[in-house]
Amino acid sequence: MRTTVEMKPEHRSALLALAARRGSKGFSGVLTEAVEEYLSGRRERKQRCKELLSLAGSLRPEEADSLRRATRALRKSWR
């Protein structure tokens, strides 16, 4: 299917260069790959988020306090 996509000239140039290195005249294949990667990553991020949220409340209060103290101590040493 054909469609119009607005993009910065430097993005178009980079896509054309990448496509040329792959032996293609246009960058449709590169865009298809990028969209598939983005959508796949989005699904994976949603699944990871769901898994992480399911862990809420899994630490005992003393474990949570200990982790909180350790995290604060580490953050103080960050530059």
C-alpha positions as CSV (number, residue, x, y, z in Angstrom):
1,M,0.0,0.0,0.0
2,R,1.3,3.5,-0.8
3,T,1.1,6.3,1.7
4,T,2.7,9.7,2.3
5,V,5.0,10.1,5.3
6,E,6.4,13.5,6.4
7,M,10.0,13.3,7.6
8,K,13.1,15.5,8.0
9,P,15.4,15.7,5.0
10,E,18.3,14.3,7.0
11,H,16.1,11.3,7.9
12,R,15.3,10.7,4.3
13,S,18.9,10.9,3.3
14,A,19.9,8.5,6.0
15,L,17.2,6.0,5.0
16,L,18.2,6.2,1.3
17,A,21.9,5.7,2.2
18,L,21.0,2.6,4.4
19,A,18.8,1.2,1.6
20,A,21.6,1.8,-0.9
21,R,24.0,-0.1,1.3
22,R,21.6,-3.0,1.3
23,G,21.3,-2.9,-2.5
24,S,17.8,-1.3,-2.6
25,K,16.8,1.8,-4.7
26,G,14.1,3.0,-2.2
27,F,13.7,2.8,1.5
28,S,10.3,1.0,1.8
29,G,12.0,-2.1,3.0
30,V,13.9,-0.2,5.7
31,L,10.7,1.5,6.8
32,T,8.8,-1.8,6.9
33,E,11.6,-3.3,9.1
34,A,11.6,-0.3,11.4
35,V,7.8,-0.3,11.9
36,E,7.8,-4.1,12.6
37,E,10.6,-3.7,15.1
38,Y,8.8,-0.8,16.8
39,L,5.5,-2.6,17.1
40,S,7.2,-5.8,18.3
41,G,9.2,-3.8,20.9
42,R,6.0,-2.1,22.0
43,R,4.2,-5.4,22.6
44,E,7.3,-6.7,24.5
45,R,7.4,-3.6,26.7
46,K,3.7,-3.9,27.5
47,Q,4.2,-7.5,28.5
48,R,7.3,-6.7,30.6
49,C,5.3,-3.9,32.3
50,K,2.5,-6.3,33.1
51,E,4.9,-8.8,34.6
52,L,6.6,-6.2,36.7
53,L,3.3,-4.8,38.0
54,S,2.3,-8.3,39.0
55,L,5.2,-8.2,41.4
56,A,3.8,-5.3,43.4
57,G,3.6,-6.3,47.1
58,S,5.8,-9.3,46.8
59,L,8.5,-8.0,49.2
60,R,8.0,-8.0,52.9
61,P,8.0,-4.5,54.5
62,E,11.5,-5.1,56.0
63,E,12.8,-6.2,52.6
64,A,11.3,-3.2,50.9
65,D,12.9,-0.9,53.5
66,S,16.3,-2.5,53.1
67,L,16.1,-2.2,49.3
68,R,15.0,1.4,49.6
69,R,18.0,2.3,52.0
70,A,20.5,0.5,49.7
71,T,19.1,2.3,46.6
72,R,19.3,5.7,48.3
73,A,22.9,5.0,49.4
74,L,23.8,4.0,45.8
75,R,22.2,7.2,44.4
76,K,24.2,9.4,46.7
77,S,27.4,8.0,45.1
78,W,26.2,8.7,41.5
79,R,27.8,11.6,39.7
